[in-house]
Amino acid sequence: MKEGIHPTLYPVIFVDGEHEWTGTSTTKTANVRSVNGVDHYVINCEISAFSHPFYTGQKKLVDTAGRVEKFMRRYGNQAKK
């Protein structure tokens, strides 16, 4: 890797309601929390895989007509001619 062209990465704690996980980010915040003697910046997330309805299964993607049915409805008459 080339020196001096990459952004600085900081240890962070991502917080989504009751879920927290650590990682790295280029963002710094005013809130700092110490984990195992290392200061981590706290980043509050409004939505993540822990709370998003698609990932939690609370909301289902309902396809009223499948792809084949949509295709046949649009182009099925042309195949009969």
The first five atom37 places (N, CA, C, CB, O) and aatype in JSON, in Angstrom:
{
  "aatype": [12, 11, 6, 7, 9, 8, 14, 16, 10, 18, 14, 19, 9, 13, 19, 3, 7, 6, 8, 6, 17, 16, 7, 16, 15, 16, 16, 11, 16, 0, 2, 19, 1, 15, 19, 2, 7, 19, 3, 8, 18, 19, 9, 2, 4, 6, 9, 15, 0, 13, 15, 8, 14, 13, 18, 16, 7, 5, 11, 11, 10, 19, 3, 16, 0, 7, 1, 19, 6, 11, 13, 12, 1, 1, 18, 7, 2, 5, 0, 11, 11],
  "atom_mask": [
    [1, 1, 1, 1, 1],
    [1, 1, 1, 1, 1],
    [1, 1, 1, 1, 1],
    [1, 1, 1, 0, 1],
    [1, 1, 1, 1, 1],
    [1, 1, 1, 1, 1],
    [1, 1, 1, 1, 1],
    [1, 1, 1, 1, 1],
    [1, 1, 1, 1, 1],
    [1, 1, 1, 1, 1],
    [1, 1, 1, 1, 1],
    [1, 1, 1, 1, 1],
    [1, 1, 1, 1, 1],
    [1, 1, 1, 1, 1],
    [1, 1, 1, 1, 1],
    [1, 1, 1, 1, 1],
    [1, 1, 1, 0, 1],
    [1, 1, 1, 1, 1],
    [1, 1, 1, 1, 1],
    [1, 1, 1, 1, 1],
    [1, 1, 1, 1, 1],
    [1, 1, 1, 1, 1],
    [1, 1, 1, 0, 1],
    [1, 1, 1, 1, 1],
    [1, 1, 1, 1, 1],
    [1, 1, 1, 1, 1],
    [1, 1, 1, 1, 1],
    [1, 1, 1, 1, 1],
    [1, 1, 1, 1, 1],
    [1, 1, 1, 1, 1],
    [1, 1, 1, 1, 1],
    [1, 1, 1, 1, 1],
    [1, 1, 1, 1, 1],
    [1, 1, 1, 1, 1],
    [1, 1, 1, 1, 1],
    [1, 1, 1, 1, 1],
    [1, 1, 1, 0, 1],
    [1, 1, 1, 1, 1],
    [1, 1, 1, 1, 1],
    [1, 1, 1, 1, 1],
    [1, 1, 1, 1, 1],
    [1, 1, 1, 1, 1],
    [1, 1, 1, 1, 1],
    [1, 1, 1, 1, 1],
    [1, 1, 1, 1, 1],
    [1, 1, 1, 1, 1],
    [1, 1, 1, 1, 1],
    [1, 1, 1, 1, 1],
    [1, 1, 1, 1, 1],
    [1, 1, 1, 1, 1],
    [1, 1, 1, 1, 1],
    [1, 1, 1, 1, 1],
    [1, 1, 1, 1, 1],
    [1, 1, 1, 1, 1],
    [1, 1, 1, 1, 1],
    [1, 1, 1, 1, 1],
    [1, 1, 1, 0, 1],
    [1, 1, 1, 1, 1],
    [1, 1, 1, 1, 1],
    [1, 1, 1, 1, 1],
    [1, 1, 1, 1, 1],
    [1, 1, 1, 1, 1],
    [1, 1, 1, 1, 1],
    [1, 1, 1, 1, 1],
    [1, 1, 1, 1, 1],
    [1, 1, 1, 0, 1],
    [1, 1, 1, 1, 1],
    [1, 1, 1, 1, 1],
    [1, 1, 1, 1, 1],
    [1, 1, 1, 1, 1],
    [1, 1, 1, 1, 1],
    [1, 1, 1, 1, 1],
    [1, 1, 1, 1, 1],
    [1, 1, 1, 1, 1],
    [1, 1, 1, 1, 1],
    [1, 1, 1, 0, 1],
    [1, 1, 1, 1, 1],
    [1, 1, 1, 1, 1],
    [1, 1, 1, 1, 1],
    [1, 1, 1, 1, 1],
    [1, 1, 1, 1, 1]
  ],
  "atom_positions": [
    [[0.84, -1.18, 0.0], [0.0, 0.0, 0.0], [0.88, 1.24, 0.0], [-0.95, 0.0, 1.21], [1.94, 1.27, 0.62]],
    [[0.42, 2.24, -0.7], [1.17, 3.49, -0.74], [1.01, 4.23, 0.59], [0.7, 4.36, -1.91], [-0.05, 4.2, 1.21]],
    [[2.06, 4.88, 1.0], [2.05, 5.65, 2.23], [1.38, 7.0, 2.0], [3.47, 5.84, 2.77], [1.57, 7.61, 0.94]],
    [[0.61, 7.46, 2.98], [0.07, 8.81, 2.98], [-1.15, 9.05, 2.12], [0.0, 0.0, 0.0], [-1.58, 10.2, 2.02]],
    [[-1.73, 8.03, 1.48], [-2.91, 8.28, 0.64], [-4.19, 7.71, 1.26], [-2.69, 7.68, -0.74], [-5.29, 7.99, 0.76]],
    [[-4.07, 6.93, 2.31], [-5.24, 6.31, 2.91], [-5.71, 7.12, 4.12], [-4.93, 4.85, 3.33], [-4.88, 7.69, 4.84]],
    [[-7.02, 7.18, 4.34], [-7.53, 7.93, 5.5], [-7.18, 7.22, 6.8], [-9.05, 8.13, 5.39], [-6.94, 6.01, 6.83]],
    [[-7.17, 7.98, 7.86], [-6.89, 7.43, 9.19], [-8.12, 6.71, 9.7], [-6.45, 8.54, 10.18], [-9.23, 7.24, 9.64]],
    [[-7.93, 5.5, 10.21], [-9.02, 4.72, 10.76], [-8.97, 4.79, 12.28], [-8.96, 3.26, 10.27], [-7.89, 4.7, 12.89]],
    [[-10.14, 4.95, 12.9], [-10.24, 5.04, 14.34], [-11.09, 3.9, 14.86], [-10.83, 6.41, 14.76], [-12.01, 3.45, 14.18]],
    [[-10.79, 3.42, 16.08], [-11.67, 2.4, 16.67], [-12.99, 3.04, 17.09], [-10.98, 1.71, 17.89], [-13.0, 4.09, 17.72]],
    [[-14.09, 2.4, 16.74], [-15.42, 2.94, 17.05], [-16.32, 1.86, 17.62], [-16.05, 3.56, 15.79], [-16.08, 0.66, 17.43]],
    [[-17.35, 2.29, 18.3], [-18.43, 1.42, 18.75], [-19.68, 1.91, 18.04], [-18.6, 1.44, 20.34], [-20.08, 3.07, 18.21]],
    [[-20.31, 1.05, 17.26], [-21.57, 1.37, 16.61], [-22.69, 0.96, 17.56], [-21.7, 0.65, 15.23], [-22.7, -0.16, 18.07]],
    [[-23.63, 1.87, 17.79], [-24.73, 1.62, 18.72], [-26.04, 1.78, 17.97], [-24.67, 2.58, 19.95], [-26.32, 2.82, 17.38]],
    [[-26.85, 0.71, 18.0], [-28.19, 0.72, 17.4], [-29.16, 0.24, 18.47], [-28.27, -0.17, 16.1], [-29.43, -0.95, 18.58]],
    [[-29.67, 1.16, 19.24], [-30.58, 0.79, 20.32], [-29.84, 0.0, 21.38], [0.0, 0.0, 0.0], [-28.95, 0.52, 22.04]],
    [[-30.21, -1.26, 21.54], [-29.57, -2.11, 22.54], [-28.39, -2.9, 21.98], [-30.59, -3.07, 23.12], [-27.67, -3.55, 22.74]],
    [[-28.18, -2.86, 20.69], [-27.09, -3.61, 20.07], [-25.86, -2.72, 19.91], [-27.52, -4.17, 18.7], [-25.96, -1.56, 19.5]],
    [[-24.72, -3.28, 20.23], [-23.45, -2.56, 20.09], [-22.42, -3.5, 19.48], [-22.95, -2.01, 21.45], [-22.39, -4.68, 19.81]],
    [[-21.58, -2.98, 18.6], [-20.49, -3.75, 18.05], [-19.34, -2.8, 17.73], [-20.93, -4.53, 16.78], [-19.54, -1.62, 17.46]],
    [[-18.15, -3.35, 17.77], [-16.96, -2.54, 17.55], [-16.48, -2.71, 16.12], [-15.84, -2.92, 18.53], [-16.77, -3.7, 15.45]],
    [[-15.75, -1.72, 15.67], [-15.19, -1.75, 14.33], [-14.26, -0.57, 14.15], [0.0, 0.0, 0.0], [-13.83, 0.05, 15.12]],
    [[-13.96, -0.26, 12.91], [-13.14, 0.9, 12.59], [-13.89, 1.79, 11.61], [-11.78, 0.46, 12.01], [-14.71, 1.32, 10.83]],
    [[-13.58, 3.09, 11.68], [-14.24, 4.04, 10.81], [-13.33, 5.25, 10.66], [-15.63, 4.43, 11.35], [-12.43, 5.47, 11.47]],
    [[-13.58, 6.04, 9.64], [-12.84, 7.29, 9.47], [-13.51, 8.43, 10.22], [-12.72, 7.63, 7.98], [-12.99, 9.54, 10.25]],
    [[-14.66, 8.16, 10.82], [-15.43, 9.18, 11.53], [-15.06, 9.21, 13.0], [-16.92, 8.94, 11.36], [-14.89, 8.16, 13.63]],
    [[-14.95, 10.43, 13.55], [-14.75, 10.61, 14.98], [-15.95, 11.36, 15.53], [-13.43, 11.36, 15.28], [-16.56, 12.17, 14.83]],
    [[-16.29, 11.09, 16.79], [-17.38, 11.79, 17.45], [-16.89, 12.35, 18.78], [-18.59, 10.85, 17.65], [-15.77, 12.08, 19.21]],
    [[-17.75, 13.12, 19.41], [-17.41, 13.69, 20.71], [-17.54, 12.66, 21.83], [-18.3, 14.9, 21.01], [-16.86, 12.77, 22.86]],
    [[-18.4, 11.67, 21.64], [-18.59, 10.63, 22.66], [-17.49, 9.59, 22.55], [-19.97, 9.97, 22.51], [-17.23, 9.05, 21.47]],
    [[-16.85, 9.31, 23.68], [-15.77, 8.33, 23.72], [-16.05, 7.36, 24.85], [-14.37, 9.01, 23.9], [-16.45, 7.77, 25.95]],
    [[-15.86, 6.07, 24.59], [-16.03, 5.04, 25.59], [-14.8, 4.14, 25.58], [-17.32, 4.21, 25.33], [-14.28, 3.81, 24.51]],
    [[-14.34, 3.76, 26.75], [-13.16, 2.91, 26.86], [-13.57, 1.45, 26.89], [-12.33, 3.27, 28.11], [-14.42, 1.05, 27.69]],
    [[-12.96, 0.65, 26.0], [-13.2, -0.79, 25.96], [-11.85, -1.48, 26.03], [-14.0, -1.21, 24.65], [-11.01, -1.31, 25.14]],
    [[-11.64, -2.26, 27.07], [-10.38, -2.98, 27.29], [-9.18, -2.02, 27.26], [-10.2, -4.07, 26.24], [-8.12, -2.37, 26.73]],
    [[-9.35, -0.84, 27.81], [-8.26, 0.13, 27.88], [-8.04, 0.93, 26.61], [0.0, 0.0, 0.0], [-7.12, 1.74, 26.56]],
    [[-8.85, 0.71, 25.59], [-8.72, 1.44, 24.32], [-9.92, 2.36, 24.17], [-8.6, 0.45, 23.09], [-11.06, 1.91, 24.29]],
    [[-9.68, 3.64, 23.91], [-10.78, 4.59, 23.71], [-11.4, 4.38, 22.33], [-10.28, 6.04, 23.86], [-10.71, 4.39, 21.32]],
    [[-12.72, 4.19, 22.32], [-13.48, 4.02, 21.09], [-14.44, 5.19, 20.95], [-14.23, 2.66, 21.07], [-15.05, 5.61, 21.94]],
    [[-14.6, 5.72, 19.74], [-15.59, 6.73, 19.47], [-16.94, 6.04, 19.32], [-15.23, 7.55, 18.2], [-17.02, 4.96, 18.73]],
    [[-18.0, 6.66, 19.84], [-19.34, 6.07, 19.82], [-20.12, 6.69, 18.66], [-20.08, 6.3, 21.18], [-20.3, 7.9, 18.6]],
    [[-20.59, 5.83, 17.74], [-21.39, 6.27, 16.61], [-22.78, 5.65, 16.74], [-20.72, 5.87, 15.25], [-22.92, 4.43, 16.74]],
    [[-23.79, 6.51, 16.87], [-25.17, 6.04, 16.98], [-25.75, 5.82, 15.59], [-26.04, 7.05, 17.79], [-25.7, 6.71, 14.74]],
    [[-26.29, 4.63, 15.37], [-26.9, 4.28, 14.09], [-28.42, 4.26, 14.28], [-26.38, 2.9, 13.57], [-28.92, 3.75, 15.28]],
    [[-29.14, 4.82, 13.32], [-30.6, 4.77, 13.41], [-31.12, 3.39, 13.03], [-31.22, 5.83, 12.51], [-32.12, 2.93, 13.57]],
    [[-30.44, 2.75, 12.09], [-30.92, 1.45, 11.61], [-29.72, 0.61, 11.2], [-31.92, 1.62, 10.42], [-28.74, 1.12, 10.65]],
    [[-29.8, -0.67, 11.47], [-28.73, -1.6, 11.11], [-29.36, -2.95, 10.82], [-27.65, -1.71, 12.24], [-30.59, -3.08, 10.79]],
    [[-28.54, -3.94, 10.6], [-29.05, -5.28, 10.34], [-29.77, -5.86, 11.56], [-27.92, -6.21, 9.91], [-30.57, -6.78, 11.44]],
    [[-29.47, -5.32, 12.75], [-30.14, -5.79, 13.96], [-31.57, -5.26, 14.07], [-29.36, -5.37, 15.19], [-32.42, -5.9, 14.7]],
    [[-31.85, -4.09, 13.46], [-33.17, -3.49, 13.63], [-33.95, -3.29, 12.33], [-33.02, -2.18, 14.32], [-35.13, -2.95, 12.39]],
    [[-33.34, -3.5, 11.19], [-34.03, -3.28, 9.92], [-35.08, -4.36, 9.72], [-33.03, -3.26, 8.74], [-34.78, -5.55, 9.89]],
    [[-36.31, -3.98, 9.36], [-37.37, -4.99, 9.22], [-37.07, -6.08, 8.2], [-38.64, -4.31, 8.83], [-37.52, -7.21, 8.39]],
    [[-36.33, -5.78, 7.15], [-36.02, -6.8, 6.15], [-35.16, -7.9, 6.76], [-35.32, -6.18, 4.94], [-35.38, -9.08, 6.49]],
    [[-34.17, -7.52, 7.58], [-33.26, -8.5, 8.16], [-33.85, -9.2, 9.37], [-31.97, -7.83, 8.54], [-33.5, -10.35, 9.66]],
    [[-34.74, -8.54, 10.09], [-35.31, -9.15, 11.28], [-36.5, -10.05, 10.97], [-35.74, -8.08, 12.25], [-36.92, -10.82, 11.83]],
    [[-37.05, -9.96, 9.76], [-38.17, -10.79, 9.38], [-39.51, -10.23, 9.81], [0.0, 0.0, 0.0], [-40.53, -10.91, 9.68]],
    [[-39.54, -9.01, 10.32], [-40.8, -8.41, 10.74], [-41.62, -7.95, 9.54], [-40.54, -7.25, 11.67], [-42.84, -7.89, 9.62]],
    [[-40.97, -7.63, 8.45], [-41.68, -7.18, 7.25], [-41.28, -8.1, 6.11], [-41.36, -5.69, 6.92], [-40.1, -8.3, 5.84]],
    [[-42.25, -8.65, 5.47], [-42.01, -9.55, 4.35], [-42.2, -8.8, 3.04], [-42.95, -10.78, 4.41], [-43.09, -7.96, 2.91]],
    [[-41.35, -9.09, 2.09], [-41.49, -8.54, 0.75], [-42.5, -9.42, 0.02], [-40.11, -8.48, -0.02], [-42.24, -10.59, -0.26]],
    [[-43.65, -8.85, -0.29], [-44.73, -9.61, -0.89], [-44.77, -9.3, -2.38], [-46.1, -9.29, -0.22], [-44.95, -8.16, -2.79]],
    [[-44.59, -10.33, -3.17], [-44.68, -10.21, -4.62], [-46.01, -10.83, -5.02], [-43.46, -10.91, -5.35], [-46.16, -12.06, -5.01]],
    [[-46.99, -9.98, -5.37], [-48.33, -10.5, -5.64], [-48.35, -11.38, -6.88], [-49.3, -9.36, -5.81], [-49.1, -12.35, -6.93]],
    [[-47.56, -11.05, -7.85], [-47.45, -11.88, -9.04], [-45.97, -12.14, -9.28], [-48.13, -11.21, -10.3], [-45.16, -11.21, -9.23]],
    [[-45.63, -13.37, -9.53], [-44.23, -13.71, -9.74], [-43.7, -13.16, -11.06], [0.0, 0.0, 0.0], [-44.46, -12.63, -11.87]],
    [[-42.43, -13.29, -11.25], [-41.79, -12.75, -12.46], [-42.29, -13.44, -13.73], [-40.27, -12.88, -12.36], [-42.49, -12.8, -14.76]],
    [[-42.48, -14.74, -13.64], [-42.95, -15.47, -14.82], [-44.36, -15.04, -15.19], [-42.91, -17.0, -14.56], [-44.67, -14.84, -16.36]],
    [[-45.22, -14.88, -14.17], [-46.59, -14.45, -14.43], [-46.62, -13.06, -15.04], [-47.41, -14.49, -13.15], [-47.41, -12.8, -15.96]],
    [[-45.78, -12.15, -14.55], [-45.72, -10.81, -15.12], [-45.26, -10.85, -16.57], [-44.78, -9.92, -14.29], [-45.79, -10.14, -17.42]],
    [[-44.26, -11.69, -16.85], [-43.76, -11.82, -18.22], [-44.85, -12.35, -19.14], [-42.54, -12.73, -18.26], [-45.06, -11.83, -20.23]],
    [[-45.52, -13.4, -18.69], [-46.56, -14.0, -19.52], [-47.73, -13.03, -19.75], [-47.07, -15.3, -18.88], [-48.32, -13.02, -20.82]],
    [[-48.06, -12.24, -18.76], [-49.13, -11.27, -18.9], [-48.74, -10.2, -19.92], [-49.46, -10.63, -17.55], [-49.59, -9.77, -20.7]],
    [[-47.5, -9.78, -19.94], [-47.06, -8.75, -20.86], [-46.8, -9.28, -22.27], [-45.84, -8.1, -20.34], [-47.22, -8.68, -23.26]],
    [[-46.1, -10.4, -22.33], [-45.61, -10.88, -23.62], [-46.18, -12.23, -24.03], [-44.12, -10.97, -23.59], [-45.82, -12.74, -25.09]],
    [[-47.05, -12.81, -23.25], [-47.6, -14.13, -23.57], [-48.46, -14.12, -24.81], [0.0, 0.0, 0.0], [-48.46, -15.09, -25.57]],
    [[-49.18, -13.04, -25.04], [-50.03, -12.94, -26.23], [-49.21, -12.91, -27.5], [-50.91, -11.69, -26.15], [-49.67, -13.4, -28.53]],
    [[-48.02, -12.36, -27.46], [-47.17, -12.28, -28.64], [-46.66, -13.67, -29.04], [-45.99, -11.34, -28.38], [-46.47, -13.94, -30.23]],
    [[-46.45, -14.54, -28.06], [-45.97, -15.87, -28.37], [-47.04, -16.71, -29.07], [-45.49, -16.56, -27.09], [-46.71, -17.6, -29.86]],
    [[-48.32, -16.44, -28.79], [-49.41, -17.19, -29.4], [-49.59, -16.82, -30.86], [-50.7, -16.95, -28.65], [-50.06, -17.64, -31.65]],
    [[-49.23, -15.61, -31.24], [-49.39, -15.15, -32.63], [-48.34, -15.75, -33.46], [-49.34, -13.64, -32.75], [-48.29, -15.5, -34.66]]
  ]
}
